[in-house]
Amino acid sequence: MTVLCAGPEEGGRDACQGDSGGPLVCPAGSGSHWVALGITSWGKGCGRSWGNNGSQPPSKRGSPGIFTDVRLVLPWIKQKLREAEQQQRSTSGLCSVRDGQVSDSQGLIGNPSFPDTYYDNNQLCLWRINVPPGYSILLEFDRFDVENDSYCQYDRLTVSVSIHRPVGPVLLLNSQNAMLHFSSDINRAGHGFAIRYRGIKGPFPPGGKLNTCCKLLETPEQCLFFIVSSKGK
């Protein structure tokens, strides 16, 4: 059993509807601090006495508050906290696909993971790309479909580089580091994007065009410009 019971037999003090998931806390040691011993689960009624249950109809019987015993599930809680900490080191924590630092100098970045589906609302994804010195970063868009707006006020993919101005929509000339930042708002969604990235040396291929809005942001100068083209062009 992983539960504990708490509350006076005469009733009057109890958790109730709406308290599920809340803590049962008790003073520890000298009472200078409190610890969570239980997590509110269920009970019969709210604050009912259970001393005379035998003489009560089932609908009127009471029980102490039933709580999950934190001490018994503490190893599981610690395991989940460690897993969350490790994930936080490599992801923004708000993205439905794996983001963070990419480990290879070439690969595929996309959201959603599978084509012909839609990305989630309220996304905040961040990828960091690094290639060796002497290389530039080439981004090749296999697909690109986000909520369309000429000024990228809603869903948007931002590409930022450390020093140099991007040349064309996909070639980050003389940039060995780049950051891709995708965010979505609370409604509407597209089929997302899939971007192949790799480090290349010259000669460089000609630039291409995107089928909707993509924002390229240059730091630290904060130069902002947009690339907009209609589908099929």
N, C-alpha and C positions, 0 to 999 in steps of 0.2 A: 504494500500500500504506500502511496506517495501523498497521503492527505493527513491533515490534522484538524481537530475540532476546537472551536473557541467560542466563549460566550457564557453568561450566567444561566443557570438552570431555570431561574424564574423569568428569564427573558428580559425584554426592555432595551437591551443593547446588542446590536447586531449589524451586519452588512445587509444591504437590501438591493432591490432591482436597480440596475445602473452602476453598481459597485464592482461588477465582475471584472477581474484583471487588476483591481486595486490591491495595495499592500496591506498586510497585517503586520504592524510594527510593535516592537516591545523594547523597553529600556534594557540596555546591556550594562553589565558590571555595576558601577556606582550610579548608573542612571544618567551619566553625562552625555551619552549618545544613544541613538535608537538604531535598531537593526530590523530588517525585513525578514520575518520568519515564515510568512505565508502569502499566498496569492489568492484573492477571493474567487471562489468557485460557485458554490450553490448552498441551498438550505431550504427547509420547509417553512414557508412564510418569512416574515421579517420580525425579529424580536419576540417570537412566540415562546412561551414556556413549554418545556417538553416533560416536566415532572409528572404530569397527569395525562400523558398521551393515551393511556389505556382506557380512560373514560371519555375520550374525545372522539368524534367522528373523524375519519381520515382527512377530510378537508380542513379540519381545525387543528390538527396535530402540528407540533413545532419540532424544531431541532436546533442544535447549536450551528453556528456558521461552519461551513465546510471549506477548507482552504488547502491549496497545494502546499506541501511541506517543502519550503525552499532548501532546507538542509539536505534533503534526499535527492533533489535534482540539481544541486550546486555543481557537480562535475559536468553535467550536460550544459548548464549555463556558461561555465567557464570555457568549454569547448567551442560553443557558438560565438562567444566573445573573441576568442583567438582567431576563429575563421573570419569573422567580420573585420578584425584588425588587419589580417593579412590581405584581405580583399581591398580594404581601404588604401593600402599602400600602392596598389596598381590600378585603381579605378576611382572615378569621381563618386561612385556610390549612387548615382541618380540616372544611370544608363541601363537600358534593357539588354544591351550587348556588351561584350568585354571591351573596355577602353583602357586608357592609361598609356604608359610607355610601350611602344612596339619594339620587339626584341631584334628584328632583322632589318637590314637595309632595303629590303623589298618585300612586298606582300600585298594583302587586300584588306581594306577597311570598308565597312558597310554598316548600314542600319536601315531596315531590319536585317537579320541574318539571312533570311531567305527571300528570293524575288517573289513578286506577285502577292506579297502581303504588305501591310501598312506598318509604319513605325508608330510607337506609342506617343500619346500626348504627355506633356510635362517632362520631356527628356532634357538631360544636360550631360552631354558626352564630350570627352576631351581626349584626343590622341596626340602623342608626341612622337615625331619622326626624327631620327638622326642618321646621317650618312657620313662616310669618311671625308676628311679634308680633300679638297680638289674636285669633289663631286657636287653636282646640283641635284635638287629633288624634282622628279617628274611625277605629276599626278595625272593619271589617265582615267577619265570617268566612263565606266561601263554603263552606268545608268544614273540619272539624277532627276528626282521628282519630289519636290517639297511644295508646301502651300505657297502659292505664287503671290508675290507682292513686289512691286518695283523697288521699294525701299527696304525690303527684308525686315519688316516690322514684326513679323509673326514667327514662322519657322525659318531657320536660316542655318547655313553652314559657313563658318568663318575660317579662313586660312590666314594665319599670321606667321611672319618670319621675323628674324631678329634684326637684320640690318638692311638687306637689299630689297629693292622694289621688284615684285613679281613681273616677269615678262610673259605676256599672254595669260590665258586663264589657267594654265596647268604647269608651266615651267617656272620654278623658283630659282632663278639664275644666281649662281654663286652662293647659294644658301645651303648650309649643311644641317640646319635645324629648322623644323617647322612644327606648328601646332594647329590641329584641326579641332574646331569647337562647334558642336552641333547642339541646337536647342530647339524645342517645340513648345507651342503654347497649349491652351486648355482645350482647343477644338480644332477640327479638320486635320487631316494628315494625308501625306502622299505615300508613294511606294518607296520613298527613301533614296538611297544612293549606294553605289559600290565604286570604290576608288582603288585603282592599282597604283601603288607608289614604288619608286625605285630610285636609287642614286645613279646618275649617268655622267659621263664626260662628253664634251663636244665631239663632232658637230651636233647641234641640237635640232630636234624635229620641229616643224612649224606648229604654232599654237592652234588650238581648236576652239569650239564654242559649246556652251552649255545650253540645255533646253529650257532652263528657267533661271531663277535668280540665285546667284552665289556671291557672297561678299568676301572680298579679300582685304584684310586689314593689316597695315604695316606698322610695326612698332620699332623704335620708340617715337618716330615722327608722327604717328597716328594719321597717316595718309589713308583716306578711305575712298574707294571707288567700287563701282558695281559693274557686273557683266550680265547683260540681259539679252536673250535672243529667243525667238519663238521656236516651237517644236518643228523639226524638219529642216531647219536652216543652220 
